[in-house]
Amino acid sequence: MKNTEVERKYAVTDGPALRERLLAAGAARQGHTRQVDVYYNHPARDFLDGYADGAPISEWLRLREDHHGHQAVSASINFKQWLPLGAAEATHANEFESQITDRQAVAALLDALGFTTLVTVDKHRERWMLGDVEIAIDDVAGLGAFVEFEYKGAGDLDQADTAITDAVKQVGDDLLGERDRRGYPYLLLTP
């Protein structure tokens, strides 16, 4: 589904057992990377509006750098708008992402336009595929381990939800901790 993201994220209770279950379910390991994500706030539209009062954050602008070993190998810019807007629990997101060739130039551009840095998320990500679902095991600096199930197929929202539900069942929800509905930036911003 182009420009639409459907995902679920959980804390990980037992990483080694989770990897064993992925292998037993027939998931294919896709690789490992370090991702450094810098999140920005809009100068004229505060993405954190209502945040202090407990309102959900519905939008993020992110600049990502992917590293293999100690070398940055790619960069991207991403805007995500969680839907339905303002809902306590989002079902999916409009997601617009593009690769960029000069991360520093884009960061300088955002700064010149008045965007401010909110938070940086530094994580090691191990990717697996199980059918149409990408399963990412993340070790997030300052937060710990999480697993994200994201639909990568061409179906509609209902098919995406079914595929993710099936993947969670195959892995076994006994290895999953609390579901995260707010994202790493929110968790890092919240003391």
N, C-alpha and C positions, 0 to 999 in steps of 0.2 A: 504494500500500500504506500505509494509515493507520497511523501510529506505528511504521513500519519504514523504515529508511534503508539503501540499498545505494549505495555510492560507491567510486570509485577516484581517487586523487590522485597527480599527478606533478609534478616540477620542470619548468619550461618552459625549453627551450634556445633558442627563437627565436620571440618573441612575434608580430612582424609576419607571419612565415610561417604561424604557427598561425592567425591571424585570416584570412589568405587561404585556407587550407585549409577553415576553417569555412564561409566564403562559398561556395567551390567545391562543398562537400558539401551545400549548401542549408540550412545552419543560419540561424536568424533571431536577430538581435541583440535582446535584451530590455531592455537598459539598463545603467546604471552606478550604483554607490552606494559610499559609504564605510561600512564596518561596524566598530564598536568593540565588541569582545567581552571581557567581564570573566569570568574563570573562577574558581570558588570551590571550596574544600575543605569537606567535611562535618565538623561538630564531633565527631560520635560514630563516624564511619566514614571513615577516612582514604583518600581516593581515590588517594593516592600510595603506599599500602602496597606494599612490594616494589619500588617504582620505583628506589631506589638500587641494588638488586641486579639490575637489568635486567628485572624483570617488566613486562609490558605494563600500561599504565593502561587500565582497562576502563570507567571512568565519568567523566563530566564534567557539571558544572552550570554553565551559561553564562547571562549576562545580556547581551543585544545591544542596541545602539542603531544604527539605520540613519540615515545622513545623505545628503541630496541638496544639493550645494553646501556651504554652511556651516551648514545648519539640520538639526537632528535631526527626522526625520519619523515614525519609528515605533520601537517597542521590543518585545522579546520575552524570555521566559525559556524555557530549554531544558534538559532532562536527557537525556543520551545514555548508553546502556549497550551497549558493544560485545560481540558474541556470536560464537562461544561464549566464555563467561566464562573469562578466564585464558589463552586461546589466543594463541600467538605471532602468528597472523594471523587477524584477525576477518573474517567474511564479510558481516556486516550489523550493524545496531544497532537496539535499541528506542529510539525517539526520541519524546519528549513535549515539545511546544512550544506556547506560547500567547502571543498578543499581550497586551501590558500598556499601560496608559495613563499610568502614572507610574513611570518607571524609577528615579528617585531614592528614591521611597517603598519600592519592592521592594528596592533595594540596602540601605536602612536596616533593613528587616525582616530581611534575611539577616544583616546585621551584628549586630542585636539577638539573633538566634537562635544566634549563635556561629560562623557561617560565616566563613571567612577567604579573602581574595583570594589566588589563586595566581599569576596572570599576566594581562596584558591583551594581546590581539591586535588590532592596528590594521591594517586592510587596505582596499584599493580593489578592488572586485569588479565585473567586467564579465560579464554573464550572456547566454548564448546557449541556444537550444533546437534540438535535432536529434532529431526524432521524439519519443520518450518520455524522452529524456535531456537534462537541463540540464547545460550545460558552463559552468563558472565559471572565468574567468581572474582570479586573485588576485595583487595586488602587496602583499606582507605586509612591514610595517616590520620591519627587522632580519633578514629571511629571504630576500627576493627574490620571484621570480615562480613561481607554481604554476598548474596547471589541475586542476579537479575535475570528474569525470563522475558525475552523480547521477541515478539512475532516478526518474522522476516518474510512471510509468504505474501501472496497476492490477493488473498481473500478479503472479506468485509470484516467489520468490527466483531460480529458474532462468531465468525470463523476464527478470528484472532483470539478471542476470549476462550473458545473451546480448545484451541491448540495449546494455549498457555496452561489451562486447567489440566489437560491431559499430561503435559510435560511435568507439571508439579506433582501429579499423582505418580508418574513413573519414577521420579526421583525419590518421592516419599516425603510428605510434609512433617514426618517425625524428625527430620534433620534440619528443618527450617525453624528459625526463631520468629520473633515479632515481625509482622509485615510493615514495611516503611512506605508511607504514602506521600512523603514530603520531599525526599531527595537529600543527597549529601550536602549541598550548600546550606539548606535549612538546618540540618542536624549540626553542622559546624557553627552556624550563626547562633544557635540556641544553646545557652550555657547549661 
